[in-house]
Amino acid sequence: MKSIRDFNELTAYLREKGVRKRVAVICGGDESTLHATERAEREGFAKIIRVDGENAAARAVALVREGKTDVLMKGLVNTNDVLHAILNKETGILPRGRILTHITAAQIPGYPRLLFFSDAAVIPYPTQEQRYTQIAYMARVCHNFGIAEPRISLIHCNEKVSEKYFPHTIGYAALAEAAHAGDFGPCIVDGPLDLKTSCCEESMRTKGISSPIGGEADALIFPDIEAANVFYKTITLFCHAKTACVLQGPLAPVVLPSRADSADSKFFSLALACLSD
């Protein structure tokens, strides 16, 4: 499979492969959600199931448990209501042992490929175990996009490990070793690396840093939600990046857009979710 390098290639791939996922949309009557879902149906990769009214989130989650839908999407409904339904210990769809995390795919002007990153919305300060699972989810998403050996960079403000000031960096070496041992399938993981050396070969060469990432990262794992969220908002505001976002971990991928997301972003997020496992 040839790697998918932008969102146009993503939608073309879904059409070519005849992908058609059932998408349960929770209270999706707002203009931008309607635009995105109707466009996805026209493109042919989604069959929309509209779930409205009282207890819509719980009823949509039940459709996943019953095997009647493949993707969930939030419309004009409180995010907490959707998350509560997903995480409910008795009736939810997050199996024991999995984590809920947020993955973004970004099409950034000037960058030669899609750049994936995690987590800008869900996990405030990932533990070592959560970061391990984030990498596993990220590798799987990248493989779905045809990236044979994704380069996943563990982000920090520089390339130095600091037990005193940044104790999370101590665990980066073990994560890289796990990748080398094959825990995540074909995959390269390295860090700590800063953002610029992760994504710019010239910067890595100038700083004299040797890393298998080679300044050509496919994906970034941020140290915490603050760094990831600032990065997300920076690239969309100042770089006019196009983005697609999905929650990974539940029995079905979940599109959980914010109120500020455009109709295009919601459409691309649907396409990302329909490609996901």
N, C-alpha and C positions, 0 to 999 in steps of 0.2 A: 504494500500500500504506500502510495506517495504521501508525504507529510502534508497536512493541511496548514497553510501559512497565513490565511486571513479568513474573514467571515464569509466572503463571497465563495471561497473555495469550500467552506464548511457547508453552506446551504446547497451548493452544487453537488457535493458528495452525498448528502442525504437524499437528494432527488435521484441521483444516479443509482444508488443502492436500494431505492424503493423503501426507505425507512418511513414508517407511519406509526407513530406512538400515540397512545391514548393519553390525553392530558386533562386532568381534573382541575378546573380553574375555580378558585374560591372567590365568590362575589366579584366577578370580573366585568362588571358593567361600566367601569370608568373608561374614558375615551382612549387613553394610551394602551390599556390592557386589551380593549376590544380591537384596536388597530393591530397590535402585535399578534393576537390569537387568530384573527381573521386572515392576516397575511401568512401565518404559519399554515393555516388550512389551504390557502391558495397555492402555496409552495408545495403542499402535498405531504409534508413530513409529520403533521400532527392532526389528530382527530380530537376536537375539543368537546369536553364534557363539562357543562356549566353547572356549578353547584352553588345555589343561592339560598337566602333565607336563614332561618334560625338554625344554630348549630352547624353551619355550613362547613367549618373547618373540620369538625369531628366526623361529619358525614363523608367528606372528601378523603380523609385519612382511612376511614373504613373501606372505601373503594380500593385503596392500595392493599390493605390486609386481605381483602376478598379476591385479589387478583384481577380486578376489573379496570384498573388504570395503571399506566406505566410511569407517569410524571405528575407531580403536584405543582400548581402555580398559585401564588397569592395575588389577589386582586385588591379591591378596595375594602380591606378588612384589617383589623388590628394584628400586627405582627405577633404580639404575645399570644393571641388566641390561636394562631396557626402553630406556633412553637409548643404551646401547651398541649395541643392535640397530637402533635408528632411525638412529644416526649412522655406522654401519659404512660405510666408503668403498666397499666392493665390493657389499654386499648390503643396505644401508640404504635409507631413503626420504626423505632430505633432499637435494634436487637441488643441484648446484653453483650458487652464487650466492644461495641463500636462507639465511636465518638461522632458528634455532629460538628462539622467544620465547613468553612466557606472557601470556595475556590473562584478566583476571577481569571478570565482570559481577556487579555488586553491587546488591541490592535493599535500600536503607537506609531504615529508618523515618524519615519526615519529608522525604525527598528525592523530588521529584515524578516521577522517571523512573529507569530503570536507569542506573547509573554504571559505565562501563567503565574499566579501568586496566591499565597494563603497566609494568614487568615485575617481579612479586613472587617469582619462583622460578628463573629461568634465567640471564639475562645480568647479571653483577655490576656492571659499569660500561660502559654502552653507548658505543660510538664514534659519531661523527656519522653514519657510513654505517648502522650498526645502528639508530640512532634514526630515521633516514629510513625504513627498512624497517618498524620498529615502527609508525610513523604510517600507512604504506600498509596494513599488516595491520589496524590498528585502524579505519581508514576503511572498509575492506571489511566488517568485522564489523558496524559501525554501519549501513552501507547494507543489509546483510542483515536488520537489525532494523527496516527501514523508516524510518530517520532520514535524511531527504532531504539535509540539509546538516549533518553532525555538527560540533559545536564541540569541538575537541580542544585542551586546554590543556597547555602545556609547563611542568611544575611546578618551582618553586624555592622557597627560603625567603622570598624577597621579589620585588619587580618590577625589581630592578636587575641589570644585567649586570656581572660582575666578572671581568676577565681574570686578575687576580692570584690570587684566592681560589677562584673557581668558573669555571674556563676553559671548561667545557662550555656555559655560558650564551652564549658568543660565537657558537656555532652555531645558536642558536634563531632568530635573524632569518632566516638562510638557509632554514631549514625552513618558516617562515611564508611566505617568498617562494615557495618551491616549491609550497606549497599554493595560494597565490594564482594561480600560473601554471597550475594544473590538474593537477599531478602525481598527486594522490590522488583525482581526481574531485571532485564537489561536496563541499566541505569547508572549514571554517574552522580555521586553526591559529594560535595566538598564544602568546607567552611571552617572557621568564619571568613567571609569575604564581604567587602562593602559593595554597595549597589553598582558603583561605577566599574570596578574591576570585574564584577560578575558579568556585565553587559557590554564591556568595551575592551576589545583585544589590545588596543593601543595603550589604554590606561594600565592594564595588567603588565604589559611589556615595559612601560616607562617606570613603573614601581618595582620592577624586578621580581614579580611574584610568579611562582610556578604553581599552577593548578590545572587539573584536568578539565575544569570548566572552560578555560581558555578564553575568557571574555565573551563567550557565546552561550549564555544561559538560556535555557528554555523555560525554566521555572525558578521561582524564588520562594523560600520559606522564611517569613519574617519572624523576628524574635518575639513580637507581641502585637496585639491588636492596634496599639497606638501607631506604631511604625507603618503597618500595612494600610491602615485607614488613611493616614496622611498621604502615603504614596498613591493610593487609589484616587483621592480627591485632587491631588496635584496633577496627575497625568490627564484626568478628565477635564479639569478647569484650564490648565495652562498649555497642555499638549494636544487637547481636543481628541484624546484617545477614545476609540470605541471599545465598549466593554460588554462582557457577558459573564453572569455570575450564577453559581449553583451551589446548593447545600449538598454535601456528600455525607454518607453514613447511614441514613434511613434506608428502608427497603426500596424506596424509589427516590430518584433525584428530585430536589425541590427548588423551584424558582421562587425566590423571596425578594422581589425588587423593593427598593425604597421609593418613597413618594416622589423623589427628585429624578428618578430614572426616566429616560425618554422612551417613546414607543419603540425606537430602533434598538435600544439597549434591552428592552424586554423581549423583543423578537429574537435578538442574537442569543439571549439567555435561554429561550425556549429551544433554539437550535442546539446549543451546548448540552442542555438536559436530554434532548432526544438522541444525542450521540453517546451519552453516558450509559454505563452499565446499570 
